Amino acid sequence: MNENLDLGNLSTIPIAPEGFKSGFVGIIGRPNVGKSTLMNQLIGQKIAITSPVSQTTRNRLQGILTTDKAQIIFVDTPGIHKPHHTLGKIIVKNAKTAINSVDIILLVVDSSVKSGGGDRYIIDLLKTVNQPVILGLNKSDQQTEKYQEIDESYANLIQDHNWPMIKFSALTGDGVETLQNTLIEQLEPGPYYYPPDLITDQPERFIMAELIREQILQLTRQEVPHSVAVTIEKVEESPKITKIFAAINVERSSQKGIIIGQKGNMLKAIGTTAREQIQKLIAGEVFLKLFVKVEPQWRQSNLRLAEFGYRVEE
Ligand SMILES: Nc1nc2c(ncn2[C@@H]2O[C@H](COP(=O)(O)OP(=O)(O)OP(=O)(O)O)[C@@H](O)[C@H]2O)c(=O)[nH]1
């Protein structure tokens, strides 16, 4: 198993041919608009977890798309919202830092509903940056006959700014190729930043932990909010099977009860689905052992946040 997914040897980064384009694209937007779903659709593999619960994405995650014409490094950012606790503040700060470090900003909105105050807040923020911005109207598959009114509500917010507006569905993939081509058009000529076969900058263990966390969010829904951190404690590899031991850290013993469920049913369901997802990820047989730990107030502690792999920036 590689330390990073499909990690090529760094020395195998080819020299870019003439006219090759490259750059970093920040996927920015409110929570739950479909940023992670879009990243997976663009990369063609699940590297970012998604869920109907908002604020799923916590860290910056890079997804790398290489074609024969260009290499785009997508930076998936946590949704921008008003933070209520230390973890929330770190999430929003990381998203804002990402804005400053990319070449193009892809602002994703949910076009199944009209624009609101949250969209205006982000758009006003982006009007002050120097990079080109593309407005992505996602969830086109959910648009009703009122779509013209909805599209107009977004177009009004970017009046006087020459931002291209592209409609697509991250879920079905409809329109995503047009989006990809528009991004490539806007990129500057540049080198390969990563080997062409690398699809993410994150270690495989990080994605494994995220796939487990995704099942917790999917299966426990609102009952266990965002007080869950998953850590991969040990990975044992053999030619036949990969054994993974992971801890689910929660803040209260009541949450431990919810995760374990009656007669251990919930933990079993989380384990079964997460195992299937991890098997797809590593393309091999997996044994997954999950255990639940109570870590009071971990979201308020910078030390714990750093231990659980969150980028804590001053
Ligand atoms: N119908 C439909 N649903 C979508 C589409 N894109 C995303 N979704 C759903 O919207 C929900 C949120 O998607 P995510 O990709 O997790 O959203 P996000 O913006 O990354 O969310 P945060 O991590 O909270 O910032 C999930 O249930 C997705 O399946 C789409 O194009 N159409």
The ligand as an SDF file (V2000), in Angstrom:
LIG
                    3D

 32 34  0  0  0  0  0  0  0  0999 V2000
  -29.3500   16.5840   -6.2350 N   0  0  0  0  0  0  0  0  0  0  0  0
  -28.0830   16.9390   -6.0590 C   0  0  0  0  0  0  0  0  0  0  0  0
  -27.5120   16.7950   -4.8590 N   0  0  0  0  0  0  0  0  0  0  0  0
  -26.2080   17.1680   -4.7270 C   0  0  0  0  0  0  0  0  0  0  0  0
  -25.4460   17.6760   -5.8120 C   0  0  0  0  0  0  0  0  0  0  0  0
  -24.2030   17.9520   -5.3610 N   0  0  0  0  0  0  0  0  0  0  0  0
  -24.1840   17.6140   -4.0560 C   0  0  0  0  0  0  0  0  0  0  0  0
  -25.3870   17.1350   -3.6750 N   0  0  0  0  0  0  0  0  0  0  0  0
  -25.7770   16.6550   -2.3350 C   0  0  0  0  0  0  0  0  0  0  0  0
  -25.6720   17.7290   -1.4190 O   0  0  0  0  0  0  0  0  0  0  0  0
  -25.2160   17.2500   -0.1340 C   0  0  0  0  0  0  0  0  0  0  0  0
  -23.9670   18.0190    0.2770 C   0  0  0  0  0  0  0  0  0  0  0  0
  -22.9080   17.7010   -0.6160 O   0  0  0  0  0  0  0  0  0  0  0  0
  -21.3780   17.8710   -0.2030 P   0  0  0  0  0  0  0  0  0  0  0  0
  -20.5890   17.5910   -1.4240 O   0  0  0  0  0  0  0  0  0  0  0  0
  -21.0790   17.1440    1.0560 O   0  0  0  0  0  0  0  0  0  0  0  0
  -21.3820   19.4460    0.1170 O   0  0  0  0  0  0  0  0  0  0  0  0
  -20.1730   20.3790    0.6210 P   0  0  0  0  0  0  0  0  0  0  0  0
  -20.3980   21.7170    0.0000 O   0  0  0  0  0  0  0  0  0  0  0  0
  -18.8610   19.7390    0.3630 O   0  0  0  0  0  0  0  0  0  0  0  0
  -20.4940   20.4200    2.1600 O   0  0  0  0  0  0  0  0  0  0  0  0
  -19.5710   20.9080    3.4100 P   0  0  0  0  0  0  0  0  0  0  0  0
  -18.5570   19.8600    3.6440 O   0  0  0  0  0  0  0  0  0  0  0  0
  -20.6130   20.9980    4.4810 O   0  0  0  0  0  0  0  0  0  0  0  0
  -19.0120   22.2490    3.0980 O   0  0  0  0  0  0  0  0  0  0  0  0
  -24.9870   15.7420   -0.3080 C   0  0  0  0  0  0  0  0  0  0  0  0
  -26.1360   15.0720    0.1540 O   0  0  0  0  0  0  0  0  0  0  0  0
  -24.8260   15.5810   -1.8210 C   0  0  0  0  0  0  0  0  0  0  0  0
  -25.2180   14.3170   -2.3020 O   0  0  0  0  0  0  0  0  0  0  0  0
  -26.1030   17.8080   -7.0890 C   0  0  0  0  0  0  0  0  0  0  0  0
  -25.5450   18.2360   -8.0990 O   0  0  0  0  0  0  0  0  0  0  0  0
  -27.4200   17.4230   -7.1420 N   0  0  0  0  0  0  0  0  0  0  0  0
  1  2  1  0
  2  3  2  0
  2 32  1  0
  3  4  1  0
  4  5  2  0
  4  8  1  0
  5  6  1  0
  5 30  1  0
  6  7  2  0
  7  8  1  0
  8  9  1  0
  9 10  1  0
  9 28  1  0
 10 11  1  0
 11 12  1  0
 11 26  1  0
 12 13  1  0
 13 14  1  0
 14 15  2  0
 14 16  1  0
 14 17  1  0
 17 18  1  0
 18 19  2  0
 18 20  1  0
 18 21  1  0
 21 22  1  0
 22 23  2  0
 22 24  1  0
 22 25  1  0
 26 27  1  0
 26 28  1  0
 28 29  1  0
 30 31  2  0
 30 32  1  0
M  END
$$$$
